[in-house]
């Protein structure tokens, strides 16, 4: 979706090891498991119940991200 909006190939690249094993393990786990809090639905129903408004990833790419890559 981001590739389509930007008209460019998008890849996920991890940073090099920091040399600090606990940090390296944390970053590796995050990359492997696609971030934290993956069991929480998006949008979070508790926040939606409080009236929080959410946009879509497509809206974010078009309104915020795309302008940084033109």
Buried (B, 14 or more C-beta within 10 A) or exposed (E): EBEEBBEEEEEEEEEEEEEEEEEBEEBEEEEEEEEEEEEEEEEEEEEEEEEEEEEEEEEBBEEEEBEEEE
